[in-house]
């Protein structure tokens, strides 16, 4: 039963110890401007992809035009009206409606309808209607949509890259916050330790003053004790100054005042060491970002290579039309399948000889691809080396913490014994002050080790790409 209660106590202490950092981290993720800017980059990358996909949409166009012409004409209308060319005012009212659709595979379908009213003075109104459909297929650079699909895949990979890069930026900023927090925790501990040293120096001075007054000690002991007290007071103020600076850095990061009681000191009873995170460097956000960047630049290189191919497009179309004095006749006789029809097929080839700009872009894409691939290779090696270094450092710090814990116990015992010896006149003040300095230095070393270990543990979580979850879950 006692072991069960002890387990619950340790768990509650652990929650309390890390509640301050967790709350600060959550506020940082919710309010920090650097975090917001990094998150916005993902939205921009997604908009680039959406913008490309929206280019393959359906377009509806309508044109309306009116003309009053007195130029000489020769057309079907002229033959119909006058038997040939003529010069006579012609009023033409033209309306055109077209529906066009682009497809991912490089095709385009356009359906077009034209309605006309033609008026020649002295003759009845002539109505015209034209109905046509055209399909165009890209057979060159964007052969059945290959360039579009490459660009689409490149932008999708760019979104993945931006997500990983943005998360890496956020976690990097979060790691800086953690380091600032443990700066504050360390300095809060130092304030406490220096205050304890100042209290001991103050009590020692009071004792020595009485002994000097009673003639049991020399005046020089009182002077030395006063010097020791002044030194302790200065150390307290220095620690308080550093603590205030660390609090300011935290407050600026989360855009609110961080109270001192939100920081858990490294020598507080509720402080519990953070467990070493589990994970793998394959989850490293920077590594993942570079992997996606290499893939995206590979697609960009493929697309640049296709840009050297000439533009080739094949079009086929069908058209029907009819001009008549009757609106209904013009409409009925112009529908597809009627005798007034026209079938067309065309092949268009456009090739810029030399392809200078395209070759330059291909070279640029190749350089970018090779550079990012080299960076990825180097980063993979560096990440594994960094992981080994951090784990080795944590192991060494754990050993130092065991050693400093034993030294702390010995330093406290030594100071206690020197106090007894000094009171009995069997030790001089220098030895007592030296024992005091040994204790404070040992305490400072111990909390420094704790601070270093906490930073390394959280750096390892960052290296595994899960510092956000490590702090907030």
C-alpha positions as a Markdown table, in Angstrom:
| # | Residue | x | y | z |
|---|---|---|---|---|
| 1 | Unk | 0.0 | 0.0 | 0.0 |
| 2 | Unk | 2.8 | 2.4 | 0.9 |
| 3 | Unk | 4.5 | 1.7 | -2.5 |
| 4 | Unk | 1.2 | 2.4 | -4.2 |
| 5 | Unk | 0.9 | 5.8 | -2.4 |
| 6 | Unk | 4.5 | 6.6 | -3.1 |
| 7 | Unk | 3.9 | 6.0 | -6.8 |
| 8 | Unk | 0.9 | 8.3 | -6.8 |
| 9 | Unk | 2.9 | 11.0 | -5.0 |
| 10 | Unk | 5.8 | 10.7 | -7.6 |
| 11 | Unk | 3.2 | 11.0 | -10.4 |
| 12 | Unk | 1.6 | 14.0 | -8.9 |
| 13 | Unk | 4.9 | 15.7 | -8.3 |
| 14 | Unk | 5.9 | 15.0 | -11.9 |
| 15 | Unk | 2.7 | 16.6 | -13.2 |
| 16 | Unk | 3.3 | 19.7 | -10.9 |
| 17 | Unk | 6.9 | 20.0 | -11.9 |
| 18 | Unk | 6.2 | 20.1 | -15.6 |
| 19 | Unk | 2.9 | 22.0 | -15.5 |
| 20 | Unk | 4.6 | 25.4 | -15.7 |
| 21 | Unk | 6.7 | 24.5 | -18.8 |
| 22 | Unk | 3.7 | 22.8 | -20.5 |
| 23 | Unk | 1.5 | 25.9 | -20.0 |
| 24 | Unk | 4.2 | 28.2 | -21.3 |
| 25 | Unk | 4.7 | 26.0 | -24.3 |
| 26 | Unk | 1.0 | 25.9 | -25.1 |
| 27 | Unk | 0.8 | 29.7 | -24.8 |
| 28 | Unk | 3.8 | 30.0 | -27.1 |
| 29 | Unk | 2.3 | 27.7 | -29.8 |
| 30 | Unk | -1.0 | 29.7 | -29.6 |
| 31 | Unk | 0.3 | 33.2 | -29.5 |
| 32 | Unk | 3.9 | 33.5 | -30.8 |
| 33 | Unk | 4.2 | 35.5 | -34.1 |
| 34 | Unk | 7.1 | 33.3 | -35.4 |
| 35 | Unk | 4.8 | 30.3 | -35.0 |
| 36 | Unk | 2.0 | 32.0 | -36.9 |
| 37 | Unk | 4.3 | 33.0 | -39.7 |
| 38 | Unk | 5.6 | 29.5 | -40.1 |
| 39 | Unk | 2.0 | 28.0 | -40.1 |
| 40 | Unk | 1.0 | 30.6 | -42.8 |
| 41 | Unk | 3.7 | 29.2 | -45.1 |
| 42 | Unk | 1.8 | 25.9 | -45.3 |
| 43 | Unk | -1.4 | 27.7 | -46.3 |
| 44 | Unk | 0.5 | 29.6 | -49.1 |
| 45 | Unk | 2.0 | 26.4 | -50.4 |
| 46 | Unk | -1.5 | 24.8 | -50.4 |
| 47 | Unk | -2.9 | 27.8 | -52.3 |
| 48 | Unk | -0.2 | 27.3 | -55.0 |
| 49 | Unk | -1.4 | 23.7 | -55.5 |
| 50 | Unk | -5.0 | 24.8 | -55.5 |
| 51 | Unk | -4.2 | 27.6 | -58.0 |
| 52 | Unk | -2.7 | 25.1 | -60.4 |
| 53 | Unk | -5.6 | 22.7 | -60.2 |
| 54 | Unk | -8.1 | 25.6 | -60.7 |
| 55 | Unk | -6.5 | 26.3 | -64.1 |
| 56 | Unk | -8.3 | 23.2 | -65.4 |
| 57 | Unk | -11.7 | 24.7 | -65.0 |
| 58 | Unk | -14.7 | 25.5 | -67.1 |
| 59 | Unk | -15.0 | 28.9 | -68.7 |
| 60 | Unk | -18.1 | 30.6 | -70.0 |
| 61 | Unk | -17.7 | 33.6 | -72.3 |
| 62 | Unk | -20.2 | 35.9 | -73.9 |
| 63 | Unk | -19.5 | 38.5 | -76.6 |
| 64 | Unk | -22.0 | 41.0 | -78.1 |
| 65 | Unk | -21.1 | 43.4 | -80.9 |
| 66 | Unk | -22.9 | 45.8 | -83.2 |
| 67 | Unk | -21.6 | 47.2 | -86.5 |
| 68 | Unk | -23.0 | 49.7 | -89.1 |
| 69 | Unk | -20.8 | 49.2 | -92.2 |
| 70 | Unk | -20.8 | 50.9 | -95.6 |
| 71 | Unk | -17.7 | 49.0 | -96.9 |
| 72 | Unk | -17.9 | 47.0 | -100.1 |
| 73 | Unk | -18.9 | 43.4 | -99.5 |
| 74 | Unk | -18.9 | 40.2 | -101.3 |
| 75 | Unk | -20.3 | 37.3 | -99.4 |
| 76 | Unk | -23.1 | 34.8 | -99.4 |
| 77 | Unk | -25.4 | 37.6 | -98.3 |
| 78 | Unk | -24.3 | 39.8 | -101.2 |
| 79 | Unk | -25.0 | 37.0 | -103.7 |
| 80 | Unk | -28.3 | 36.4 | -102.0 |
| 81 | Unk | -29.3 | 40.0 | -102.1 |
| 82 | Unk | -27.7 | 41.6 | -105.2 |
| 83 | Unk | -25.9 | 38.8 | -107.1 |
| 84 | Unk | -22.4 | 39.8 | -106.1 |
| 85 | Unk | -20.4 | 42.6 | -104.6 |
| 86 | Unk | -22.2 | 45.7 | -103.4 |
| 87 | Unk | -21.7 | 48.7 | -101.3 |
| 88 | Unk | -24.6 | 49.4 | -99.1 |
| 89 | Unk | -25.1 | 50.1 | -95.4 |
| 90 | Unk | -25.2 | 46.9 | -93.5 |
| 91 | Unk | -26.2 | 46.7 | -89.8 |
| 92 | Unk | -24.9 | 43.6 | -88.1 |
| 93 | Unk | -25.8 | 42.6 | -84.5 |
| 94 | Unk | -23.6 | 39.7 | -83.4 |
| 95 | Unk | -23.9 | 37.6 | -80.2 |
| 96 | Unk | -21.5 | 34.8 | -79.3 |
| 97 | Unk | -21.7 | 32.3 | -76.4 |
| 98 | Unk | -18.9 | 29.8 | -75.8 |
| 99 | Unk | -18.3 | 27.1 | -73.2 |
| 100 | Unk | -14.7 | 25.8 | -72.8 |
| 101 | Unk | -13.3 | 23.1 | -70.5 |
| 102 | Unk | -9.6 | 22.3 | -70.0 |
| 103 | Unk | -8.6 | 18.8 | -68.8 |
| 104 | Unk | -5.7 | 17.5 | -66.8 |
| 105 | Unk | -4.6 | 15.3 | -69.7 |
| 106 | Unk | -3.9 | 18.4 | -71.9 |
| 107 | Unk | -7.1 | 18.4 | -73.8 |
| 108 | Unk | -9.6 | 21.2 | -74.4 |
| 109 | Unk | -13.2 | 21.1 | -75.5 |
| 110 | Unk | -14.9 | 24.3 | -76.7 |
| 111 | Unk | -18.6 | 24.6 | -77.7 |
| 112 | Unk | -19.5 | 27.8 | -79.5 |
| 113 | Unk | -22.9 | 29.3 | -80.5 |
| 114 | Unk | -23.3 | 32.5 | -82.6 |
| 115 | Unk | -26.5 | 34.4 | -83.2 |
| 116 | Unk | -26.6 | 37.2 | -85.8 |
| 117 | Unk | -29.2 | 39.7 | -87.1 |
| 118 | Unk | -28.2 | 41.4 | -90.4 |
| 119 | Unk | -30.2 | 44.4 | -91.8 |
| 120 | Unk | -29.7 | 45.8 | -95.3 |
| 121 | Unk | -31.9 | 48.8 | -96.1 |
| 122 | Unk | -34.8 | 47.9 | -98.3 |
| 123 | Unk | -34.6 | 44.1 | -97.5 |
| 124 | Unk | -36.1 | 41.9 | -94.8 |
| 125 | Unk | -34.0 | 41.1 | -91.7 |
| 126 | Unk | -31.6 | 38.2 | -92.2 |
| 127 | Unk | -31.0 | 35.9 | -89.2 |
| 128 | Unk | -27.9 | 33.7 | -88.8 |
| 129 | Unk | -27.0 | 30.9 | -86.4 |
| 130 | Unk | -23.8 | 29.0 | -86.1 |
| 131 | Unk | -23.0 | 26.0 | -83.8 |
| 132 | Unk | -19.6 | 24.5 | -83.5 |
| 133 | Unk | -17.5 | 22.2 | -81.3 |
| 134 | Unk | -13.7 | 21.9 | -81.2 |
| 135 | Unk | -11.4 | 19.5 | -79.4 |
| 136 | Unk | -7.7 | 20.3 | -79.0 |
| 137 | Unk | -5.1 | 17.9 | -77.7 |
| 138 | Unk | -1.5 | 18.7 | -76.7 |
| 139 | Unk | 0.9 | 16.2 | -78.2 |
| 140 | Unk | 4.1 | 18.0 | -77.4 |
| 141 | Unk | 5.6 | 19.4 | -74.2 |
| 142 | Unk | 2.4 | 18.6 | -72.3 |
| 143 | Unk | 1.8 | 15.2 | -74.0 |
| 144 | Unk | -1.4 | 14.0 | -72.6 |
| 145 | Unk | -0.9 | 16.1 | -69.5 |
| 146 | Unk | 2.5 | 14.9 | -68.4 |
| 147 | Unk | 3.9 | 18.4 | -67.7 |
| 148 | Unk | 0.7 | 19.3 | -65.8 |
| 149 | Unk | 1.0 | 16.1 | -63.7 |
| 150 | Unk | 4.7 | 16.7 | -63.0 |
| 151 | Unk | 3.9 | 20.2 | -61.9 |
| 152 | Unk | 1.0 | 19.0 | -59.8 |
| 153 | Unk | 3.2 | 16.4 | -58.1 |
| 154 | Unk | 5.9 | 19.0 | -57.6 |
| 155 | Unk | 3.5 | 21.3 | -55.8 |
| 156 | Unk | 2.1 | 18.5 | -53.7 |
| 157 | Unk | 5.7 | 17.6 | -52.6 |
| 158 | Unk | 6.3 | 21.3 | -52.0 |
| 159 | Unk | 3.3 | 21.3 | -49.6 |
| 160 | Unk | 4.8 | 18.3 | -47.7 |
| 161 | Unk | 8.2 | 20.1 | -47.7 |
| 162 | Unk | 6.6 | 23.3 | -46.3 |
| 163 | Unk | 4.7 | 21.4 | -43.6 |
| 164 | Unk | 7.9 | 19.7 | -42.4 |
| 165 | Unk | 10.0 | 22.8 | -42.7 |
| 166 | Unk | 7.3 | 24.9 | -40.9 |
| 167 | Unk | 7.1 | 22.3 | -38.1 |
| 168 | Unk | 10.9 | 22.3 | -37.9 |
| 169 | Unk | 10.9 | 26.1 | -37.6 |
| 170 | Unk | 8.2 | 25.9 | -34.9 |
| 171 | Unk | 10.0 | 23.2 | -32.9 |
| 172 | Unk | 13.3 | 25.1 | -33.2 |
| 173 | Unk | 11.7 | 28.1 | -31.7 |
| 174 | Unk | 10.1 | 25.9 | -29.1 |
| 175 | Unk | 13.5 | 24.5 | -28.2 |
| 176 | Unk | 14.8 | 28.0 | -27.7 |
| 177 | Unk | 11.8 | 28.6 | -25.4 |
| 178 | Unk | 12.7 | 25.4 | -23.4 |
| 179 | Unk | 16.3 | 26.6 | -23.1 |
| 180 | Unk | 15.0 | 30.0 | -21.9 |
| 181 | Unk | 12.8 | 28.2 | -19.4 |
| 182 | Unk | 15.6 | 26.2 | -18.0 |
| 183 | Unk | 17.7 | 29.4 | -17.8 |
| 184 | Unk | 15.0 | 30.8 | -15.7 |
| 185 | Unk | 14.7 | 27.6 | -13.6 |
| 186 | Unk | 18.5 | 27.5 | -13.1 |
| 187 | Unk | 18.6 | 31.2 | -12.0 |
| 188 | Unk | 15.6 | 30.7 | -9.7 |
| 189 | Unk | 17.6 | 27.9 | -8.1 |
| 190 | Unk | 20.6 | 30.0 | -7.8 |
| 191 | Unk | 18.6 | 32.8 | -6.2 |
| 192 | Unk | 17.4 | 30.3 | -3.6 |
| 193 | Unk | 20.9 | 28.8 | -3.1 |
| 194 | Unk | 22.6 | 32.3 | -2.8 |
| 195 | Unk | 19.9 | 33.4 | -0.3 |
| 196 | Unk | 20.6 | 30.3 | 1.8 |
| 197 | Unk | 24.3 | 31.1 | 1.6 |
| 198 | Unk | 23.5 | 34.8 | 2.6 |
| 199 | Unk | 21.4 | 33.6 | 5.6 |
| 200 | Unk | 24.3 | 31.4 | 6.7 |
| 201 | Unk | 26.7 | 34.2 | 6.3 |
| 202 | Unk | 24.4 | 36.5 | 8.3 |
| 203 | Unk | 24.0 | 34.0 | 11.1 |
| 204 | Unk | 27.8 | 33.5 | 11.2 |
| 205 | Unk | 28.5 | 37.2 | 11.4 |
| 206 | Unk | 26.0 | 37.6 | 14.3 |
| 207 | Unk | 27.8 | 34.7 | 16.1 |
| 208 | Unk | 31.2 | 36.1 | 15.5 |
| 209 | Unk | 30.2 | 39.6 | 16.6 |
| 210 | Unk | 29.2 | 38.1 | 20.0 |
| 211 | Unk | 32.4 | 36.2 | 20.3 |
| 212 | Unk | 34.5 | 39.2 | 19.4 |
| 213 | Unk | 32.6 | 41.2 | 22.0 |
| 214 | Unk | 33.2 | 38.5 | 24.6 |
| 215 | Unk | 36.9 | 38.5 | 23.6 |
| 216 | Unk | 36.7 | 34.9 | 22.3 |
| 217 | Unk | 37.5 | 35.8 | 18.7 |
| 218 | Unk | 39.8 | 38.4 | 17.0 |
| 219 | Unk | 38.4 | 41.4 | 15.3 |
| 220 | Unk | 39.7 | 40.2 | 12.0 |
| 221 | Unk | 37.2 | 37.3 | 12.1 |
| 222 | Unk | 34.4 | 39.9 | 12.2 |
| 223 | Unk | 35.9 | 41.7 | 9.2 |
| 224 | Unk | 36.2 | 38.4 | 7.3 |
| 225 | Unk | 32.6 | 37.5 | 8.2 |
| 226 | Unk | 31.4 | 40.9 | 7.0 |
| 227 | Unk | 33.2 | 40.5 | 3.7 |
| 228 | Unk | 31.7 | 37.1 | 3.3 |
| 229 | Unk | 28.2 | 38.5 | 3.9 |
| 230 | Unk | 28.7 | 41.3 | 1.4 |
| 231 | Unk | 29.9 | 38.8 | -1.2 |
| 232 | Unk | 26.8 | 36.6 | -0.5 |
| 233 | Unk | 24.5 | 39.6 | -0.9 |
| 234 | Unk | 26.1 | 40.5 | -4.2 |
| 235 | Unk | 25.7 | 36.9 | -5.5 |
| 236 | Unk | 22.0 | 37.1 | -4.6 |
| 237 | Unk | 21.5 | 40.3 | -6.5 |
| 238 | Unk | 23.4 | 38.9 | -9.6 |
| 239 | Unk | 21.2 | 35.7 | -9.5 |
| 240 | Unk | 18.0 | 37.9 | -9.2 |
| 241 | Unk | 19.2 | 40.0 | -12.1 |
| 242 | Unk | 19.7 | 36.9 | -14.3 |
| 243 | Unk | 16.4 | 35.4 | -13.2 |
| 244 | Unk | 14.6 | 38.7 | -14.2 |
| 245 | Unk | 16.3 | 38.7 | -17.6 |
| 246 | Unk | 15.3 | 35.0 | -18.2 |
| 247 | Unk | 11.7 | 35.8 | -17.2 |
| 248 | Unk | 11.6 | 38.7 | -19.6 |
| 249 | Unk | 12.7 | 36.5 | -22.4 |
| 250 | Unk | 9.9 | 34.0 | -21.6 |
| 251 | Unk | 7.3 | 36.7 | -21.3 |
| 252 | Unk | 8.3 | 38.2 | -24.7 |
| 253 | Unk | 8.1 | 34.8 | -26.4 |
| 254 | Unk | 4.5 | 34.1 | -25.1 |
| 255 | Unk | 3.4 | 37.8 | -25.2 |
| 256 | Unk | 2.3 | 37.8 | -21.6 |
| 257 | Unk | 3.7 | 38.2 | -18.2 |
| 258 | Unk | 5.2 | 35.0 | -16.9 |
| 259 | Unk | 5.1 | 35.1 | -13.0 |
| 260 | Unk | 8.0 | 33.7 | -11.0 |
| 261 | Unk | 5.8 | 31.0 | -9.5 |
| 262 | Unk | 5.2 | 29.5 | -12.9 |
| 263 | Unk | 8.9 | 28.5 | -13.0 |
| 264 | Unk | 9.9 | 25.3 | -11.1 |
| 265 | Unk | 13.4 | 25.6 | -9.6 |
| 266 | Unk | 15.8 | 22.8 | -10.2 |
| 267 | Unk | 16.3 | 22.4 | -6.4 |
| 268 | Unk | 12.5 | 22.6 | -5.6 |
| 269 | Unk | 11.0 | 19.6 | -4.0 |
| 270 | Unk | 8.5 | 19.2 | -6.8 |
| 271 | Unk | 11.1 | 19.2 | -9.5 |
| 272 | Unk | 11.3 | 15.8 | -11.3 |
| 273 | Unk | 13.8 | 15.0 | -14.0 |
| 274 | Unk | 12.3 | 14.6 | -17.4 |
| 275 | Unk | 12.5 | 11.0 | -18.8 |
| 276 | Unk | 14.6 | 10.5 | -21.9 |
| 277 | Unk | 12.3 | 10.5 | -25.0 |
| 278 | Unk | 11.7 | 7.5 | -27.2 |
| 279 | Unk | 12.0 | 7.9 | -30.9 |
| 280 | Unk | 14.1 | 7.8 | -34.0 |
| 281 | Unk | 16.0 | 10.4 | -36.0 |
| 282 | Unk | 14.0 | 9.4 | -39.1 |
| 283 | Unk | 11.2 | 11.5 | -37.5 |
| 284 | Unk | 13.5 | 14.6 | -37.6 |
| 285 | Unk | 11.4 | 17.4 | -39.2 |
| 286 | Unk | 14.4 | 19.0 | -40.9 |
| 287 | Unk | 15.4 | 15.7 | -42.4 |
| 288 | Unk | 11.9 | 15.0 | -43.6 |
| 289 | Unk | 11.7 | 18.5 | -45.1 |
| 290 | Unk | 14.9 | 18.0 | -47.1 |
| 291 | Unk | 13.7 | 14.6 | -48.3 |
| 292 | Unk | 10.5 | 16.2 | -49.7 |
| 293 | Unk | 12.5 | 19.1 | -51.1 |
| 294 | Unk | 14.8 | 16.6 | -53.0 |
| 295 | Unk | 11.7 | 14.9 | -54.4 |
| 296 | Unk | 10.1 | 18.2 | -55.5 |
| 297 | Unk | 13.2 | 19.4 | -57.2 |
| 298 | Unk | 13.5 | 16.0 | -59.0 |
| 299 | Unk | 10.0 | 16.6 | -60.4 |
| 300 | Unk | 11.0 | 20.2 | -61.3 |
| 301 | Unk | 14.1 | 18.8 | -63.2 |
| 302 | Unk | 11.8 | 16.4 | -65.1 |
| 303 | Unk | 9.5 | 19.2 | -66.0 |
| 304 | Unk | 12.4 | 21.4 | -67.2 |
| 305 | Unk | 13.6 | 18.5 | -69.4 |
| 306 | Unk | 10.1 | 18.3 | -71.0 |
| 307 | Unk | 10.2 | 22.1 | -71.8 |
| 308 | Unk | 12.8 | 21.4 | -74.6 |
| 309 | Unk | 10.1 | 19.5 | -76.5 |
| 310 | Unk | 8.3 | 21.6 | -79.2 |
| 311 | Unk | 4.7 | 22.7 | -78.7 |
| 312 | Unk | 2.4 | 20.4 | -80.8 |
| 313 | Unk | -1.3 | 20.5 | -80.8 |
| 314 | Unk | -3.9 | 18.6 | -82.7 |
| 315 | Unk | -7.4 | 20.1 | -83.2 |
| 316 | Unk | -10.5 | 18.6 | -84.7 |
| 317 | Unk | -13.8 | 20.5 | -85.1 |
| 318 | Unk | -17.3 | 20.4 | -86.5 |
| 319 | Unk | -19.5 | 23.4 | -87.4 |
| 320 | Unk | -22.9 | 24.0 | -88.8 |
| 321 | Unk | -24.5 | 27.3 | -89.8 |
| 322 | Unk | -27.4 | 28.8 | -91.7 |
| 323 | Unk | -28.5 | 32.3 | -92.7 |
| 324 | Unk | -32.2 | 32.9 | -93.4 |
| 325 | Unk | -34.9 | 35.6 | -93.2 |
| 326 | Unk | -36.7 | 33.4 | -90.7 |
| 327 | Unk | -35.3 | 33.0 | -87.2 |
| 328 | Unk | -36.5 | 29.5 | -86.7 |
| 329 | Unk | -35.2 | 28.3 | -90.1 |
| 330 | Unk | -31.8 | 29.7 | -89.3 |
| 331 | Unk | -31.7 | 27.9 | -86.0 |
| 332 | Unk | -33.1 | 24.6 | -87.2 |
| 333 | Unk | -30.9 | 24.3 | -90.2 |
| 334 | Unk | -27.7 | 25.2 | -88.3 |
| 335 | Unk | -27.9 | 22.3 | -85.8 |
| 336 | Unk | -25.2 | 19.6 | -86.0 |
| 337 | Unk | -25.9 | 17.0 | -88.6 |
| 338 | Unk | -27.5 | 19.4 | -91.1 |
| 339 | Unk | -26.1 | 19.8 | -94.6 |
| 340 | Unk | -24.5 | 23.2 | -93.8 |
| 341 | Unk | -21.5 | 21.7 | -92.1 |
| 342 | Unk | -17.8 | 22.0 | -91.9 |
| 343 | Unk | -15.3 | 19.5 | -90.5 |
| 344 | Unk | -11.8 | 20.6 | -89.7 |
| 345 | Unk | -8.6 | 19.1 | -88.5 |
| 346 | Unk | -5.4 | 20.9 | -87.9 |
| 347 | Unk | -1.9 | 20.2 | -86.6 |
| 348 | Unk | 0.1 | 23.1 | -85.1 |
| 349 | Unk | 3.9 | 22.8 | -84.3 |
| 350 | Unk | 5.9 | 25.6 | -82.7 |
| 351 | Unk | 9.5 | 25.1 | -81.9 |
| 352 | Unk | 11.9 | 27.7 | -80.7 |
| 353 | Unk | 15.2 | 26.8 | -82.3 |
| 354 | Unk | 18.0 | 26.6 | -79.8 |
| 355 | Unk | 15.7 | 26.7 | -76.8 |
| 356 | Unk | 18.1 | 29.0 | -74.9 |
| 357 | Unk | 15.9 | 30.0 | -72.0 |
| 358 | Unk | 14.7 | 26.4 | -71.5 |
| 359 | Unk | 18.2 | 25.0 | -71.4 |
| 360 | Unk | 19.2 | 27.6 | -68.8 |
| 361 | Unk | 16.2 | 26.7 | -66.6 |
| 362 | Unk | 17.1 | 23.0 | -67.0 |
| 363 | Unk | 20.6 | 23.7 | -65.8 |
| 364 | Unk | 19.2 | 25.8 | -62.9 |
| 365 | Unk | 16.9 | 22.9 | -61.9 |
| 366 | Unk | 19.8 | 20.4 | -62.2 |
| 367 | Unk | 22.0 | 22.5 | -59.9 |
| 368 | Unk | 19.2 | 22.9 | -57.3 |
| 369 | Unk | 18.5 | 19.2 | -57.4 |
| 370 | Unk | 22.1 | 18.2 | -56.9 |
| 371 | Unk | 22.6 | 20.8 | -54.2 |
| 372 | Unk | 19.6 | 19.7 | -52.2 |
| 373 | Unk | 20.6 | 16.0 | -52.6 |
| 374 | Unk | 24.1 | 16.7 | -51.3 |
| 375 | Unk | 22.6 | 18.7 | -48.3 |
| 376 | Unk | 20.3 | 15.8 | -47.5 |
| 377 | Unk | 23.2 | 13.3 | -47.6 |
| 378 | Unk | 25.2 | 15.5 | -45.2 |
| 379 | Unk | 22.2 | 16.1 | -42.9 |
| 380 | Unk | 21.5 | 12.4 | -42.6 |
| 381 | Unk | 25.1 | 11.8 | -41.3 |
| 382 | Unk | 25.0 | 14.9 | -39.0 |
| 383 | Unk | 21.7 | 13.9 | -37.4 |
| 384 | Unk | 22.9 | 10.4 | -36.5 |
| 385 | Unk | 26.2 | 11.9 | -35.1 |
| 386 | Unk | 24.2 | 14.5 | -33.1 |
| 387 | Unk | 22.0 | 11.8 | -31.6 |
| 388 | Unk | 25.0 | 9.8 | -30.5 |
| 389 | Unk | 26.6 | 12.9 | -29.0 |
| 390 | Unk | 23.5 | 13.9 | -27.1 |
| 391 | Unk | 23.0 | 10.4 | -25.7 |
| 392 | Unk | 26.6 | 10.3 | -24.6 |
| 393 | Unk | 26.3 | 13.7 | -22.9 |
| 394 | Unk | 23.2 | 12.7 | -21.1 |
| 395 | Unk | 24.9 | 9.5 | -19.9 |
| 396 | Unk | 27.9 | 11.5 | -18.6 |
| 397 | Unk | 25.7 | 14.1 | -16.9 |
| 398 | Unk | 23.8 | 11.3 | -15.2 |
| 399 | Unk | 27.0 | 10.1 | -13.8 |
| 400 | Unk | 28.0 | 13.6 | -12.7 |
| 401 | Unk | 24.7 | 14.1 | -11.0 |
| 402 | Unk | 25.2 | 10.9 | -9.0 |
| 403 | Unk | 28.7 | 12.2 | -8.0 |
| 404 | Unk | 27.5 | 15.7 | -7.2 |
| 405 | Unk | 24.6 | 14.3 | -5.1 |
| 406 | Unk | 27.2 | 12.5 | -3.0 |
| 407 | Unk | 29.4 | 15.6 | -2.9 |
| 408 | Unk | 26.5 | 17.7 | -1.7 |
| 409 | Unk | 25.9 | 15.4 | 1.2 |
| 410 | Unk | 29.6 | 15.4 | 2.1 |
| 411 | Unk | 29.8 | 19.2 | 1.7 |
| 412 | Unk | 26.9 | 19.8 | 4.0 |
| 413 | Unk | 28.4 | 17.4 | 6.6 |
| 414 | Unk | 31.8 | 19.2 | 6.3 |
| 415 | Unk | 30.3 | 22.6 | 6.8 |
| 416 | Unk | 28.3 | 21.3 | 9.8 |
| 417 | Unk | 31.5 | 19.9 | 11.3 |
| 418 | Unk | 33.6 | 23.0 | 10.7 |
| 419 | Unk | 30.9 | 25.1 | 12.4 |
| 420 | Unk | 31.2 | 22.9 | 15.5 |
| 421 | Unk | 35.0 | 23.1 | 15.4 |
| 422 | Unk | 35.0 | 26.8 | 14.9 |
| 423 | Unk | 32.6 | 27.3 | 17.9 |
| 424 | Unk | 35.0 | 25.2 | 20.0 |
| 425 | Unk | 37.9 | 27.2 | 18.8 |
| 426 | Unk | 39.5 | 24.2 | 17.0 |
| 427 | Unk | 39.3 | 25.7 | 13.5 |
| 428 | Unk | 39.9 | 29.1 | 12.1 |
| 429 | Unk | 37.4 | 31.2 | 10.1 |
| 430 | Unk | 39.2 | 30.7 | 6.8 |
| 431 | Unk | 38.6 | 26.9 | 6.9 |
| 432 | Unk | 34.9 | 27.5 | 7.8 |
| 433 | Unk | 34.5 | 30.0 | 4.9 |
| 434 | Unk | 36.2 | 27.6 | 2.6 |
| 435 | Unk | 33.8 | 24.9 | 3.6 |
| 436 | Unk | 31.0 | 27.3 | 2.9 |
| 437 | Unk | 32.3 | 28.1 | -0.5 |
| 438 | Unk | 32.7 | 24.4 | -1.3 |
| 439 | Unk | 29.1 | 23.8 | -0.4 |
| 440 | Unk | 27.7 | 26.6 | -2.5 |
| 441 | Unk | 30.0 | 25.6 | -5.5 |
| 442 | Unk | 28.8 | 22.0 | -5.2 |
| 443 | Unk | 25.1 | 23.1 | -5.1 |
| 444 | Unk | 25.7 | 25.4 | -8.1 |
| 445 | Unk | 27.4 | 22.5 | -10.0 |
| 446 | Unk | 24.5 | 20.2 | -9.2 |
| 447 | Unk | 21.8 | 22.5 | -10.5 |
| 448 | Unk | 23.9 | 23.3 | -13.5 |
| 449 | Unk | 24.1 | 19.6 | -14.3 |
| 450 | Unk | 20.3 | 19.3 | -13.9 |
| 451 | Unk | 19.8 | 22.3 | -16.3 |
| 452 | Unk | 22.2 | 20.9 | -18.9 |
| 453 | Unk | 20.5 | 17.5 | -18.7 |
| 454 | Unk | 17.0 | 18.9 | -19.2 |
| 455 | Unk | 18.1 | 20.9 | -22.2 |
| 456 | Unk | 19.8 | 17.9 | -23.8 |
| 457 | Unk | 16.7 | 15.7 | -23.1 |
| 458 | Unk | 14.5 | 18.2 | -24.8 |
| 459 | Unk | 17.0 | 18.7 | -27.6 |
| 460 | Unk | 16.8 | 14.9 | -28.2 |
| 461 | Unk | 13.0 | 15.2 | -28.5 |
| 462 | Unk | 13.5 | 18.0 | -31.0 |
| 463 | Unk | 16.0 | 15.8 | -32.9 |
| 464 | Unk | 13.3 | 13.0 | -33.1 |
| 465 | Unk | 10.9 | 15.6 | -34.5 |
| 466 | Unk | 8.4 | 15.4 | -31.6 |
| 467 | Unk | 9.3 | 18.2 | -29.2 |
| 468 | Unk | 5.8 | 19.7 | -29.6 |
| 469 | Unk | 4.1 | 16.4 | -28.4 |
| 470 | Unk | 6.8 | 15.8 | -25.8 |
| 471 | Unk | 6.0 | 19.1 | -24.2 |
| 472 | Unk | 2.2 | 19.4 | -24.6 |
| 473 | Unk | 0.8 | 15.8 | -24.4 |
